[in-house]
Every structure is written in structure tokens, then in C-alpha cells.
Amino acid sequence: MKLALCCISNELAERGIKFQTMTYARFSALPHIQAMDTLCNRILNNFKVTHETIKHCIATGIKGYRLSSSITPLLNHPDIRMTLDQLPNFNAIADEIDATANTIASNDIRISAHPSEYISLTSKEDRVIDNSVLDLEMHAMIFDLLQLPCDYRSPLNIHCRQDGDPEEISSRFMSNFARLSKSVRNRLVLENNDNAKGVWSVKRLHDIFHMRHGIPVTFDNLHHKMLPGDLSEQEAFELAYSTWPTTPLFHYSEGIGNTRNHADFATTLPNSYGRNVYHDVELKGKDWAIYEMLRSK
């Protein structure tokens, strides 16, 4: 069983090793030079925290790490629109990224990302699509700088959230998918969702996006519980598993009661059905939850 940490280490946070953010209101309230200096320092801090978190995972037996999607606050804001290499302190950031890349390459740890829930390649609004493409390209740029494989070993996981006619939605998705760089397209995977109208089950994603376009399907057990379709958990797991040309990275969580609200800790272990698979652990206990799961293996 290979468990992966999602974004934040509770243990490191207790020691003061935390990500920093910055709102546009705060940025715009400062003189420009001071605002840029503050933003640059926070982004550099976030890459240092990322490196420390990856080292922490390696030291504690956690086999994967989902990068935070908030490492580079504001860079995609329409009034800023900067890439990492345009930042005044990019050399310092690049040094930290290189050190992180060396740590990853020297150890057995898998890196992934799950860009923001606001990412959409199915919206009818140009602004939403443009922002989504920028966000995905920023993730891919960071992956490339970290020298991660340009394939599904380092997946970029998103949802196809929109309800409606699956054929119309998937056509719009693939039209926008074509706008993405190879660095994004080669890593992009789709996770089952539990939309109100029950559109994007594992089976629907498999039939439309994998069978037609070769896009792998990420199995999320909690979303499947909310929207099983006609498949048992094992059937959905196996179907999603069959879409991956490499070891899959799936998601594991438990709901509070019969809701999709994530619990703090696990009451059982993810069932891998005898397969080799990684599980991003989406429990609120973060690494504390993973420690308990590893002890109970």
C-alpha cells in the first residue's frame, strides 16, 4: 500500500513550516516594489516548504506527495499575469527547485498535483477557459522545472464537473484540451465526480474520455460512493485501473456519516484489490492520518 500526502503536513505546520498566500487586495494596497518583494518572498517560501514536505514524506515512509496548487499565489491574476521566470528572485527560486528535483530523483517518491476546483475545460465563458489553461500550464511548468516525467507517472488531476449532455460537454472539453501544451496533455487525468445529475461516473469517463481519447481515469472511492452508477466499488476500481498505462494514482477518503465531507482519520484501509496502486489520502488529518494507516497495515 503506497500512501501519498495531499499538500499540507500537519506535523510541519505545527513547527511553523507553512505555506504563505497573498490576496490581490493586499498586493494592490502596497507600493509596487514592496508588493513584488513580498510576493516573491512568499513564493520562495512556498517552494522551500514544498521541499521540506517532500523530505518529510520520504523520512516517514509516505510514498507520494501532491503539490499544493497555491505555491505561486497571484501569478495568474489578470492584473499581474507573470510566469515564474519573470520574477525578480527567480534565480533563488530556481536554486530551491533544483535542490527539490535532486531530492525527488534520489528517492522513491511520486509527485502529482490536483489543480484548483475552479479549473474548467468545459465552461462556455472564454475568461474561465483562459484562466484554466494558464493555471494548468503553470502546474506543468513547475513539473518540468522539477524534472518530473512528462507522462502519467506525474499526473495532473482535474474534474469534468459540468452537468448536462455528456457528448456536448466532452466535445467542448476536447476542443479546449487541444489548446494545452504537450507538457499538460501528457499528464492530464480525469477524476470521477458526484455531480447532482450523475454525469461523470467512472463508467462515463471511461467510455467517453478514455476509450475515445486515451485519457486515464482517477478512481475516487468517496465520489464513487456518492455516485456509483451501475458499478460496485471493485468494478469501478478495476475499470479505472485499466485506463492507466502506468501504476495508477487514485484517491482515498472517508465521509462523515453519509456525506462527502472528509473525515479526519480513516476507520479502514483503502482496498487495492490485489493491485499495485498509489492512494492520495484526502483525510483532514493529513500526515497524522497516514501515520495511523501505516501502523495498521
ROZA-800613 format. One line per field, with one value per residue: x, y, z of N, C-alpha, C in turn; residue in three letters. Coordinates in Angstrom, 1 decimal. Atoms other than C-alpha are relative to their C-alpha. Layout:
N
n.x = X:...
n.y = Y:...
n.z = Z:...
ca.x = X:...
ca.y = Y:...
ca.z = Z:...
c.x = X:...
c.y = Y:...
c.z = Z:...
aa = Ala:...
END
This chain:
297
n.x = 0.9:-0.8:0.9:-0.5:0.4:0.6:-0.3:-0.4:-0.4:0.4:-1.2:-0.9:0.8:-0.1:-1.3:-0.1:-0.4:1.3:0.2:0.4:0.8:0.1:1.1:-0.2:0.3:-1.3:-1.0:0.3:0.0:-1.4:-0.8:-0.3:-1.3:0.3:0.9:-0.7:-0.9:0.8:0.5:-1.2:-0.5:1.0:-0.1:-1.2:0.3:0.9:-0.8:-0.8:0.9:0.2:-1.2:0.0:1.1:-0.4:-1.0:0.7:0.6:-1.0:-0.5:1.1:0.6:1.1:-0.5:0.4:0.3:0.8:-0.5:1.0:0.3:-0.1:-1.4:-0.3:1.1:0.1:-0.7:1.0:1.0:0.0:-0.7:-1.4:-0.4:-1.4:-0.4:-1.0:-1.3:0.0:-0.1:-1.4:-0.8:0.2:-1.2:0.1:1.1:-0.5:-0.9:0.8:0.7:-1.0:-0.3:1.1:-0.1:-1.0:0.6:1.0:-0.7:-0.8:0.9:1.2:1.2:0.8:0.5:1.2:0.7:1.4:0.3:1.2:1.3:0.5:-0.5:1.1:-0.2:1.4:0.8:0.3:-0.6:-1.4:-0.9:-0.2:-0.9:-1.3:-0.7:-0.2:-1.2:-1.1:-0.3:-0.6:-1.4:-0.9:-0.3:-0.9:-1.3:-0.7:-0.3:-1.2:-1.2:-0.4:-0.5:0.9:0.4:1.1:1.0:0.9:-0.6:0.1:1.2:0.7:1.4:1.1:1.4:0.9:1.1:1.2:1.1:0.7:-0.2:-1.4:-0.6:-0.3:-1.0:-1.3:-0.5:-0.6:-1.2:-1.1:-0.4:-0.9:-1.1:-0.9:-0.7:-1.0:-1.3:-0.3:-0.4:1.3:0.8:-0.6:0.2:1.4:0.9:1.3:0.6:1.5:0.6:1.3:0.9:1.4:0.7:-0.6:-0.6:-1.4:-0.3:-1.1:0.3:0.2:-1.3:-0.6:0.5:-0.1:-1.3:-1.1:0.2:-0.1:-1.1:-1.1:-0.3:0.2:1.0:-0.3:1.1:0.2:0.9:1.1:0.9:0.7:1.0:1.1:0.5:-0.5:0.5:0.4:-1.2:-0.4:-1.3:-1.1:0.1:-0.4:-1.4:-0.7:0.2:-0.9:-1.3:-0.3:-0.2:-1.3:-1.2:-1.0:0.7:1.0:0.1:1.4:0.3:0.7:0.5:1.2:1.0:0.6:1.3:0.3:-0.2:-1.2:-0.9:-1.1:-0.3:-1.4:-0.8:0.6:0.4:-0.5:-1.1:0.4:-0.1:-0.7:0.5:-1.1:-0.7:-1.0:0.6:-0.2:1.2:0.0:0.9:0.7:0.6:-0.4:-1.2:-1.2:-1.0:0.3:0.9:-0.8:-0.8:0.9:0.2:-1.2:-0.1:1.0:-0.1
n.y = -1.2:-1.2:-1.1:-1.3:-1.2:-1.1:-1.5:-0.6:0.8:-0.6:0.0:-1.1:-1.2:-0.2:-0.5:-1.3:0.2:-0.1:-0.8:-1.4:-0.5:-1.5:-0.3:-1.1:-1.2:-0.3:-0.3:-1.3:-1.0:-0.4:-0.6:1.1:0.6:0.8:1.1:1.0:0.6:0.8:1.2:0.8:0.7:1.1:1.1:0.7:0.8:1.1:1.0:0.6:0.9:1.2:0.8:0.6:1.0:1.2:0.7:0.6:1.2:1.0:0.4:0.6:1.1:-0.4:0.3:-1.0:-1.3:-0.9:-1.4:-1.0:-0.9:-1.4:-0.4:-1.3:-0.9:-1.3:-0.1:0.1:-1.1:-0.8:-1.2:0.3:0.9:0.2:1.3:0.1:-0.5:-1.5:-0.6:-0.5:0.9:1.4:0.8:0.6:1.0:1.1:0.8:0.8:1.0:0.9:0.8:0.9:1.0:1.0:0.8:0.9:1.0:0.9:0.7:0.7:-0.8:-0.4:-1.4:-0.3:-1.2:-0.1:-1.4:-0.6:0.4:-1.0:0.3:0.6:0.0:0.2:-1.2:-0.8:-1.3:0.0:-0.4:1.2:0.9:-0.6:0.1:1.4:0.4:-0.6:0.8:1.4:-0.2:-0.3:1.3:0.7:-0.6:0.4:1.4:0.1:-0.5:1.0:1.2:1.2:0.6:-0.7:1.0:0.2:0.3:-1.3:-0.5:-1.2:0.6:-0.9:0.5:-0.5:-0.2:-0.6:0.8:-0.3:1.0:0.4:-0.2:-1.4:-0.4:0.7:-0.7:-1.3:0.3:0.4:-1.2:-0.8:0.9:-0.1:-1.2:0.2:0.5:1.4:0.2:0.1:1.0:1.3:0.4:-0.3:1.1:-0.5:0.7:0.1:-1.0:0.4:-1.1:0.1:0.8:1.3:0.1:0.4:1.3:0.7:0.6:-1.1:-0.5:1.1:0.2:-1.2:-0.6:1.0:0.9:-0.9:-0.9:0.6:-0.7:0.9:-0.4:0.1:0.5:-0.5:0.9:-0.7:-0.5:1.1:0.4:-0.9:0.2:1.3:0.4:1.4:0.8:0.1:-0.7:0.7:-0.2:-1.3:0.0:0.8:-0.7:-1.1:0.6:0.5:-1.1:-0.6:0.7:0.1:0.2:-1.0:-0.8:-0.2:-0.8:0.7:-0.8:0.5:-1.1:-0.1:0.5:0.3:-1.2:0.0:-0.7:0.9:0.3:-0.3:1.2:1.2:1.1:1.2:-0.3:0.1:1.3:0.0:1.1:0.7:-0.8:-1.0:-1.3:-1.1:-0.7:-1.4:0.1:-1.3:-0.1:-1.3:0.2:-0.1:1.0:0.7:1.1:1.0:0.8:1.0:1.0:0.8:0.8:1.1:0.9
n.z = 0.0:0.2:-0.4:0.4:-0.8:0.8:-0.1:-1.3:-1.1:-1.3:-0.9:0.3:-0.3:-1.5:-0.2:0.6:1.4:0.6:1.2:-0.1:1.2:0.1:0.8:0.9:-0.8:-0.7:0.9:0.7:-1.0:-0.2:1.1:0.9:-0.3:-1.2:0.3:0.7:-0.9:-0.9:0.8:0.4:-1.2:-0.4:1.0:-0.3:-1.2:0.3:0.6:-1.1:-0.8:0.9:-0.1:-1.3:-0.1:0.8:-0.9:-1.2:0.5:0.2:-1.3:-0.8:0.7:0.9:1.4:1.0:-0.5:0.9:-0.1:-0.2:1.2:-0.4:-0.1:0.7:0.0:0.8:1.3:1.1:-0.1:1.3:0.0:-0.2:1.1:0.1:-0.2:-1.0:0.5:0.1:-1.3:-0.3:-0.8:0.6:-0.2:-1.3:0.2:0.9:-0.8:-0.9:0.8:0.3:-1.2:-0.2:1.1:-0.4:-1.0:0.7:0.8:-0.8:-0.9:0.5:-0.3:1.2:-0.1:0.9:-0.3:0.2:0.1:-0.6:0.3:0.9:1.4:0.8:1.5:0.6:-0.1:1.2:-0.2:0.4:-1.2:-0.8:0.8:0.0:-1.3:-0.3:0.8:-0.6:-1.2:0.4:0.6:-1.2:-0.7:0.8:0.0:-1.3:0.1:0.9:-0.7:-1.0:0.9:-0.2:1.3:0.8:0.3:-1.0:-1.3:-0.8:0.6:-0.4:-0.1:-0.1:0.2:1.1:-1.0:0.5:0.3:1.2:1.0:0.0:1.3:0.2:-1.0:0.3:1.2:-0.4:-0.7:0.9:0.8:-0.9:-0.3:1.1:-0.3:-1.1:0.4:-0.2:-1.4:-0.7:0.6:-0.3:-1.5:-0.5:-0.3:-0.4:-1.2:-0.1:-0.8:-0.4:0.4:-0.4:1.0:0.2:1.4:0.2:-0.7:0.5:1.3:1.1:0.3:0.7:1.3:0.8:0.0:0.2:1.2:1.2:0.0:-0.8:-1.3:-1.2:-1.0:-1.4:-0.8:-1.4:-0.7:-0.6:1.1:0.5:-1.0:0.2:1.3:0.4:1.3:0.0:-0.3:-1.3:-0.2:0.6:1.4:0.4:-0.2:1.1:1.3:0.0:0.0:1.4:0.9:-0.3:0.5:-1.1:-1.3:-0.3:-1.2:-0.3:-1.2:-1.1:-1.2:-0.6:-0.3:-1.4:0.2:1.4:0.8:0.7:-0.9:-0.3:-1.4:-0.4:0.0:0.6:-0.8:0.7:0.9:1.4:0.6:1.3:0.8:0.5:1.1:-0.4:0.2:-1.0:-0.4:-0.7:-1.2:-0.1:-1.3:-0.6:-0.8:0.8:-0.3:-1.2:0.4:0.7:-1.0:-0.6:1.0:0.2:-1.2:-0.1:1.2
ca.x = 0.0:1.5:0.0:0.5:0.2:-2.0:-0.4:-0.1:1.8:0.1:3.3:5.4:2.7:2.9:6.6:5.9:6.8:3.8:2.7:2.1:-0.5:-1.3:-4.5:-4.8:-6.3:-3.1:-0.9:-2.6:-2.6:1.2:3.7:4.6:8.2:7.1:4.3:6.5:9.1:6.5:5.0:8.5:9.5:6.2:6.6:10.2:9.0:6.4:9.0:11.1:8.1:7.4:11.0:10.8:7.4:8.8:11.8:9.4:7.4:10.5:11.6:8.2:7.5:4.9:5.3:3.8:3.2:0.5:2.0:0.0:-1.8:-1.2:2.6:2.5:-0.2:-1.4:0.8:-2.2:-4.2:-5.4:-3.8:-0.4:0.0:3.6:5.4:7.9:11.0:9.8:10.0:13.0:14.1:13.7:17.4:16.8:13.5:15.3:18.0:15.3:13.5:16.8:17.5:14.0:14.4:17.6:15.7:12.9:15.3:17.3:14.3:11.3:8.5:5.8:4.8:1.4:-1.0:-4.7:-5.2:-8.0:-11.6:-12.2:-10.3:-12.8:-12.2:-16.0:-17.1:-18.8:-17.0:-13.8:-12.4:-12.8:-11.2:-8.3:-7.6:-7.9:-5.3:-3.0:-3.3:-2.6:0.4:1.8:1.5:3.2:6.0:6.7:6.6:9.1:11.4:11.3:12.4:9.3:8.3:6.2:3.6:1.1:3.7:3.4:-0.3:-2.2:-5.7:-8.8:-12.6:-15.1:-17.7:-20.3:-23.7:-25.7:-25.3:-22.1:-21.5:-21.7:-19.6:-16.9:-16.7:-16.1:-13.6:-11.6:-11.6:-10.0:-7.8:-6.2:-5.1:-2.9:0.8:2.2:3.5:-0.1:-1.8:0.7:-0.1:-3.8:-6.1:-9.8:-11.4:-14.9:-17.2:-20.6:-22.5:-26.1:-27.3:-24.9:-23.0:-19.3:-19.2:-16.2:-18.0:-19.0:-15.4:-14.1:-16.4:-16.1:-12.7:-10.6:-12.0:-12.1:-9.1:-6.9:-7.2:-6.8:-9.5:-8.7:-10.8:-12.0:-13.7:-15.8:-17.1:-17.9:-19.8:-21.9:-22.3:-21.8:-23.7:-24.2:-20.8:-19.7:-16.6:-14.4:-15.8:-15.3:-11.8:-10.8:-12.3:-10.4:-7.3:-7.5:-7.2:-3.7:-0.5:1.5:0.8:-2.4:-2.7:-6.1:-7.8:-8.9:-11.1:-14.0:-17.1:-18.6:-21.7:-23.3:-21.9:-19.0:-17.4:-14.0:-13.3:-10.2:-9.0:-9.6:-11.6:-10.3:-7.6:-8.1:-8.8:-6.4:-8.0:-4.6:-3.3:-0.3:-1.6:-0.9:-3.5:-3.7:-5.1:-7.7:-8.4:-8.2:-5.7:-3.2:0.1:-1.2:-4.0:-1.4:0.8:-2.2:-2.9:0.7:0.7:-2.4:-1.2
ca.y = 0.0:3.3:6.3:9.9:13.2:15.9:19.4:20.1:18.4:19.0:18.0:20.5:23.2:22.7:23.5:26.7:25.3:26.6:27.9:31.6:33.2:36.8:38.3:40.8:43.3:43.1:43.2:46.3:48.1:48.2:50.3:48.2:47.5:46.4:44.3:42.5:41.9:40.5:38.2:37.0:36.1:34.2:32.2:31.4:30.3:28.1:26.3:25.8:24.4:22.1:20.8:20.3:18.5:16.1:15.3:14.8:12.3:10.4:10.3:9.0:6.3:8.3:7.3:10.2:13.9:16.1:19.5:22.4:24.4:27.6:27.7:30.7:33.0:35.8:35.0:34.1:37.1:39.1:42.2:40.5:37.6:36.6:33.4:32.1:33.1:36.7:37.1:39.2:36.5:33.6:32.6:31.9:30.1:28.0:27.0:25.7:23.9:22.3:21.1:19.7:17.9:16.3:15.1:13.6:11.9:10.4:8.9:6.7:9.3:10.1:13.7:14.8:17.7:18.4:21.9:24.1:23.1:26.2:24.7:24.0:23.0:22.8:26.3:28.5:31.5:32.4:34.0:30.8:28.7:31.2:31.2:27.4:27.0:29.4:27.5:24.1:25.5:26.9:23.5:21.9:24.4:23.6:19.9:20.4:22.5:19.7:17.3:15.1:12.6:14.2:11.4:9.9:8.9:12.6:13.2:16.5:15.5:17.5:17.0:17.3:18.9:20.3:18.6:18.3:16.4:14.3:14.5:18.2:18.7:16.2:17.9:21.3:19.7:18.2:21.4:23.2:20.2:20.8:24.3:22.8:22.2:18.7:19.1:19.4:17.0:14.1:14.3:15.2:12.7:12.9:12.0:10.7:13.1:13.0:15.7:16.3:14.8:11.9:12.6:11.9:8.4:6.2:4.4:7.6:8.9:5.5:5.3:8.9:10.1:7.0:4.8:7.8:9.8:7.6:9.8:7.8:7.9:8.5:6.5:8.3:6.0:8.6:10.2:6.7:6.0:9.1:8.3:4.5:4.3:0.6:-0.5:-1.9:-0.3:-3.1:-2.9:0.8:0.4:-2.2:-0.2:2.9:0.8:-0.5:3.0:3.7:2.8:3.1:2.5:4.4:7.2:7.0:9.0:7.7:9.3:8.6:10.7:11.9:9.9:9.6:12.9:13.7:15.8:14.3:12.7:13.4:9.9:6.5:3.7:1.2:1.0:1.5:-1.7:-2.2:-5.4:-7.0:-4.3:-2.1:1.4:4.7:6.4:10.2:10.3:13.1:12.9:16.1:14.5:14.7:13.0:12.2:10.2:8.5:7.5:5.7:3.9:2.8:1.5:-0.6:-2.2
ca.z = 0.0:-1.2:0.5:-0.6:1.3:-0.1:0.0:3.7:6.5:9.9:11.6:9.8:10.2:14.0:13.7:11.8:8.3:6.4:3.0:2.6:0.4:-0.7:-1.8:-4.6:-2.2:-0.1:-3.1:-4.7:-1.3:-1.2:-3.2:-6.3:-5.3:-1.8:-3.2:-5.6:-2.9:-0.6:-3.3:-4.4:-0.8:-0.2:-3.4:-2.5:1.0:-0.6:-2.7:0.4:2.3:-0.7:-0.5:3.3:2.9:0.3:2.6:5.5:3.4:2.5:6.1:7.4:4.8:2.8:-0.9:-2.7:-2.4:-4.1:-4.7:-3.3:-6.0:-4.1:-4.4:-6.7:-5.5:-7.8:-10.8:-12.9:-11.7:-14.8:-13.5:-12.9:-15.3:-14.7:-15.1:-12.6:-14.7:-14.8:-11.0:-9.8:-7.4:-9.9:-9.5:-5.8:-6.7:-9.4:-6.9:-4.5:-7.3:-8.4:-4.9:-4.7:-8.1:-6.8:-3.7:-5.8:-8.2:-5.4:-3.6:-4.1:-4.1:-6.6:-7.3:-8.6:-8.5:-8.3:-9.7:-8.3:-8.2:-10.3:-13.3:-16.1:-19.7:-20.3:-19.5:-22.1:-20.7:-22.5:-19.3:-17.4:-20.1:-20.4:-16.7:-16.5:-19.3:-17.6:-14.3:-15.9:-17.8:-14.5:-12.9:-15.9:-15.9:-12.2:-13.0:-15.9:-13.7:-11.1:-14.0:-13.4:-16.1:-18.9:-18.6:-16.3:-13.7:-12.6:-13.2:-13.2:-12.0:-12.7:-12.8:-15.6:-13.3:-15.6:-15.7:-18.9:-22.2:-22.0:-25.7:-25.9:-22.7:-23.8:-27.3:-25.6:-23.3:-26.1:-28.1:-25.1:-24.4:-27.8:-26.6:-23.9:-24.3:-24.6:-21.1:-19.8:-22.2:-21.5:-17.7:-17.6:-16.0:-15.1:-11.8:-11.3:-9.7:-8.0:-9.9:-8.9:-12.2:-12.1:-15.3:-14.6:-13.1:-13.6:-16.4:-18.3:-18.0:-19.2:-22.2:-23.4:-22.4:-22.2:-25.0:-27.4:-26.4:-24.1:-21.0:-17.8:-15.1:-11.5:-9.1:-6.0:-3.6:-1.9:-5.1:-6.2:-3.0:-3.7:-7.4:-8.0:-11.3:-12.1:-10.8:-7.5:-5.9:-7.1:-10.6:-10.8:-9.3:-11.9:-14.8:-13.8:-13.2:-16.8:-18.2:-16.8:-18.8:-15.6:-11.9:-11.1:-8.6:-7.0:-4.2:-0.8:1.8:4.1:4.5:7.8:8.0:4.6:3.3:1.0:3.9:4.5:7.9:9.9:10.2:8.5:10.0:7.4:4.8:1.0:-0.8:-3.7:-4.8:-5.1:-7.5:-7.3:-6.8:-5.0:-3.0:-2.3:1.2:1.3:5.0:7.1:9.4:6.6:7.6:11.1:9.4:7.2:10.2:11.7:8.4:8.0:11.6:11.0:7.7
c.x = 0.9:-0.9:0.7:-0.7:-0.5:0.3:0.6:0.4:-0.4:1.2:0.9:-0.6:0.1:1.4:0.2:0.4:-1.3:0.1:-0.5:-0.8:0.0:-1.2:0.3:-0.2:1.3:1.1:-0.2:0.1:1.4:0.6:0.5:1.2:-0.2:-0.9:0.7:1.0:-0.7:-0.4:1.2:0.4:-1.0:0.1:1.3:-0.2:-0.8:0.8:0.9:-0.8:-0.3:1.2:0.0:-1.1:0.4:1.1:-0.7:-0.8:0.9:0.4:-1.0:-0.6:-1.2:0.6:-0.3:-0.3:-0.7:0.4:-1.2:-0.3:0.0:1.5:0.3:-1.2:0.1:0.6:-0.9:-1.1:0.0:0.7:1.5:0.6:1.5:0.3:1.2:1.3:0.0:0.1:1.5:0.9:0.0:1.3:-0.1:-1.1:0.5:1.0:-0.8:-0.6:1.1:0.3:-1.1:0.0:1.0:-0.5:-0.9:0.8:0.8:-0.8:-1.2:-1.2:-0.6:-0.6:-1.2:-0.6:-1.4:-0.4:-1.4:-1.3:-0.7:0.5:-1.2:0.5:-1.3:-0.8:-0.3:0.6:1.5:1.0:0.3:0.9:1.5:0.7:0.3:1.3:1.2:0.4:0.6:1.4:1.0:0.4:1.0:1.4:0.7:0.4:1.3:1.3:0.5:0.5:-0.9:-0.3:-1.1:-1.0:-0.8:0.6:0.0:-1.3:-0.5:-1.5:-1.0:-1.3:-0.6:-1.3:-1.4:-1.1:-0.6:0.3:1.4:0.7:0.4:1.1:1.3:0.6:0.6:1.3:1.2:0.5:0.9:1.2:1.1:0.8:1.2:1.3:0.1:0.3:-1.2:-0.7:0.6:-0.2:-1.4:-0.8:-1.3:-0.5:-1.5:-0.5:-1.4:-1.0:-1.4:-0.8:0.7:0.7:1.4:0.4:1.3:-0.3:-0.2:1.4:0.8:-0.5:0.3:1.4:1.2:-0.1:0.2:1.4:1.2:0.3:-0.3:-1.1:0.5:-1.2:0.0:-1.1:-1.2:-1.0:-0.8:-1.2:-1.3:-0.7:0.5:-0.4:-0.5:1.1:0.2:1.3:1.1:-0.1:0.4:1.5:0.7:-0.2:0.9:1.4:0.5:0.4:1.5:1.1:1.1:-0.7:-1.0:0.3:-1.5:-0.2:-0.8:-0.4:-1.2:-0.9:-0.4:-1.4:-0.2:0.3:1.4:1.1:1.1:0.2:1.4:0.9:-0.7:-0.5:0.4:1.0:-0.6:0.1:0.6:-0.3:1.2:0.9:1.1:-0.5:0.4:-1.3:0.3:-1.0:-0.6:-0.8:0.5:1.1:1.3:1.1:-0.3:-1.0:0.8:0.8:-0.9:-0.3:1.2:0.2:-0.9:0.1:0.1
c.y = 1.2:1.2:1.3:1.1:1.0:1.4:0.4:-1.1:0.7:0.0:1.1:1.4:0.3:0.6:1.4:0.0:0.0:0.8:1.4:0.4:1.5:0.3:1.2:1.3:0.5:0.5:1.5:1.1:0.5:0.7:-1.2:-0.8:-0.9:-1.2:-1.1:-0.7:-1.0:-1.3:-0.9:-0.8:-1.1:-1.1:-0.8:-0.9:-1.2:-1.1:-0.7:-0.9:-1.3:-1.0:-0.7:-1.1:-1.3:-0.8:-0.6:-1.3:-1.1:-0.6:-0.9:-1.2:0.3:0.0:1.0:1.3:0.8:1.4:0.9:0.8:1.4:0.4:1.3:0.9:1.2:0.0:-0.1:1.1:0.9:1.3:-0.2:-0.8:-0.1:-1.5:0.0:0.7:1.5:0.6:0.5:-0.9:-1.5:-0.8:-0.8:-1.1:-1.2:-0.8:-0.9:-1.1:-1.1:-1.0:-1.0:-1.1:-1.0:-0.9:-1.0:-1.1:-1.0:-0.9:-0.6:0.8:0.5:1.3:0.1:1.3:-0.1:1.5:0.3:-0.6:0.9:-0.2:-0.6:0.1:-0.2:1.2:0.7:1.4:0.0:0.3:-1.2:-1.0:0.6:-0.2:-1.5:-0.5:0.6:-0.8:-1.3:0.2:0.4:-1.3:-0.8:0.6:-0.4:-1.5:-0.1:0.5:-1.0:-1.3:-1.2:-0.6:0.7:-1.1:-0.2:-0.5:1.3:0.6:1.4:-0.4:1.1:-0.7:0.5:0.2:0.3:-1.1:0.3:-1.2:-0.4:0.2:1.4:0.5:-0.6:0.7:1.3:-0.2:-0.3:1.1:0.9:-0.8:0.2:1.3:-0.2:-0.5:-1.5:-0.3:-0.2:-1.3:-1.4:-0.4:0.1:-1.2:0.5:-0.9:-0.1:1.0:-0.4:1.2:-0.3:-0.9:-1.3:-0.2:-0.7:-1.1:-0.5:-0.6:1.0:0.5:-1.0:0.0:1.2:0.5:-1.0:-0.8:0.9:0.7:-0.5:0.7:-0.9:0.6:-0.3:-0.4:0.6:-0.7:0.7:0.6:-1.2:-0.5:0.9:-0.2:-1.4:-0.4:-1.4:-0.9:-0.1:0.7:-0.8:0.1:1.3:0.2:-0.6:0.7:1.2:-0.5:-0.3:1.2:0.6:-0.8:-0.2:-0.2:1.1:0.8:0.3:0.8:-0.8:0.9:-0.7:1.2:0.0:-0.4:-0.4:1.2:-0.2:0.8:-0.9:-0.1:0.4:-1.2:-1.2:-1.0:-1.3:0.5:-0.1:-1.4:0.1:-1.2:-0.8:0.7:0.9:1.4:1.0:0.6:1.4:-0.1:1.4:0.1:1.3:-0.2:0.1:-1.1:-0.7:-1.2:-1.1:-0.9:-1.1:-1.1:-0.9:-0.9:-1.2:-0.9:-1.4
c.z = 0.0:0.2:-0.3:0.8:-0.9:0.6:1.3:1.0:1.3:0.9:-0.2:0.3:1.5:0.3:-0.7:-1.5:-0.8:-1.3:0.3:-1.2:0.0:-0.8:-0.9:0.7:0.7:-0.9:-0.6:1.0:0.3:-1.1:-0.8:0.4:1.2:-0.3:-0.7:0.9:0.9:-0.7:-0.3:1.3:0.4:-1.0:0.3:1.3:-0.4:-0.7:1.1:0.9:-0.8:0.2:1.4:0.2:-0.7:0.8:1.2:-0.5:-0.2:1.3:0.8:-0.8:-0.9:-1.4:-1.1:0.6:-1.1:0.3:0.3:-1.3:0.3:0.2:-0.5:0.0:-0.9:-1.4:-1.2:0.1:-1.3:0.1:0.3:-1.1:-0.2:0.1:1.0:-0.4:-0.2:1.4:0.2:0.8:-0.6:0.2:1.3:-0.1:-0.7:0.8:0.9:-0.8:-0.4:1.1:0.2:-1.1:0.4:1.1:-0.5:-0.8:0.8:0.9:-0.7:0.4:-1.3:0.2:-0.9:0.4:-0.3:-0.1:0.5:-0.5:-1.1:-1.5:-0.8:-1.5:-0.7:0.1:-1.3:0.1:-0.4:1.1:0.8:-0.7:0.0:1.3:0.3:-0.8:0.6:1.3:-0.3:-0.5:1.1:0.7:-0.9:0.0:1.3:-0.1:-0.9:0.7:1.1:-0.7:0.3:-1.4:-0.7:-0.4:1.2:1.3:0.9:-0.5:0.5:-0.1:0.1:-0.1:-1.2:0.8:-0.6:-0.3:-1.4:-1.0:-0.1:-1.3:-0.3:0.9:-0.4:-1.3:0.4:0.7:-0.9:-0.9:0.8:0.3:-1.1:0.1:0.9:-0.6:0.2:1.4:0.9:-0.5:0.4:1.5:0.4:0.2:0.6:1.1:0.0:1.0:0.4:-0.2:0.4:-1.0:-0.4:-1.3:0.0:1.0:-0.6:-1.4:-1.1:-0.4:-0.9:-1.5:-0.9:-0.1:-0.2:-1.3:-1.3:-0.1:0.8:1.3:1.1:1.0:1.4:0.8:1.4:0.7:0.6:-1.0:-0.5:0.9:-0.2:-1.4:-0.6:-1.4:0.1:0.5:1.5:0.2:-0.7:-1.6:-0.5:0.2:-1.2:-1.3:-0.1:-0.1:-1.5:-0.9:0.1:-0.7:1.0:1.3:0.3:1.3:0.3:1.3:1.0:1.0:0.6:0.3:1.5:-0.2:-1.4:-0.9:-0.7:0.9:0.5:1.6:0.3:-0.1:-0.7:1.0:-0.6:-1.0:-1.4:-0.5:-1.4:-0.8:-0.6:-1.0:0.6:-0.3:1.1:0.3:0.6:1.1:0.2:1.3:0.7:0.9:-0.7:0.4:1.3:-0.3:-0.7:0.9:0.6:-1.0:-0.2:1.2:0.0:-1.2:0.4
aa = Met:Lys:Leu:Ala:Leu:Cys:Cys:Ile:Ser:Asn:Glu:Leu:Ala:Glu:Arg:Gly:Ile:Lys:Phe:Gln:Thr:Met:Thr:Tyr:Ala:Arg:Phe:Ser:Ala:Leu:Pro:His:Ile:Gln:Ala:Met:Asp:Thr:Leu:Cys:Asn:Arg:Ile:Leu:Asn:Asn:Phe:Lys:Val:Thr:His:Glu:Thr:Ile:Lys:His:Cys:Ile:Ala:Thr:Gly:Ile:Lys:Gly:Tyr:Arg:Leu:Ser:Ser:Ser:Ile:Thr:Pro:Leu:Leu:Asn:His:Pro:Asp:Ile:Arg:Met:Thr:Leu:Asp:Gln:Leu:Pro:Asn:Phe:Asn:Ala:Ile:Ala:Asp:Glu:Ile:Asp:Ala:Thr:Ala:Asn:Thr:Ile:Ala:Ser:Asn:Asp:Ile:Arg:Ile:Ser:Ala:His:Pro:Ser:Glu:Tyr:Ile:Ser:Leu:Thr:Ser:Lys:Glu:Asp:Arg:Val:Ile:Asp:Asn:Ser:Val:Leu:Asp:Leu:Glu:Met:His:Ala:Met:Ile:Phe:Asp:Leu:Leu:Gln:Leu:Pro:Cys:Asp:Tyr:Arg:Ser:Pro:Leu:Asn:Ile:His:Cys:Arg:Gln:Asp:Gly:Asp:Pro:Glu:Glu:Ile:Ser:Ser:Arg:Phe:Met:Ser:Asn:Phe:Ala:Arg:Leu:Ser:Lys:Ser:Val:Arg:Asn:Arg:Leu:Val:Leu:Glu:Asn:Asn:Asp:Asn:Ala:Lys:Gly:Val:Trp:Ser:Val:Lys:Arg:Leu:His:Asp:Ile:Phe:His:Met:Arg:His:Gly:Ile:Pro:Val:Thr:Phe:Asp:Asn:Leu:His:His:Lys:Met:Leu:Pro:Gly:Asp:Leu:Ser:Glu:Gln:Glu:Ala:Phe:Glu:Leu:Ala:Tyr:Ser:Thr:Trp:Pro:Thr:Thr:Pro:Leu:Phe:His:Tyr:Ser:Glu:Gly:Ile:Gly:Asn:Thr:Arg:Asn:His:Ala:Asp:Phe:Ala:Thr:Thr:Leu:Pro:Asn:Ser:Tyr:Gly:Arg:Asn:Val:Tyr:His:Asp:Val:Glu:Leu:Lys:Gly:Lys:Asp:Trp:Ala:Ile:Tyr:Glu:Met:Leu:Arg:Ser:Lys
END
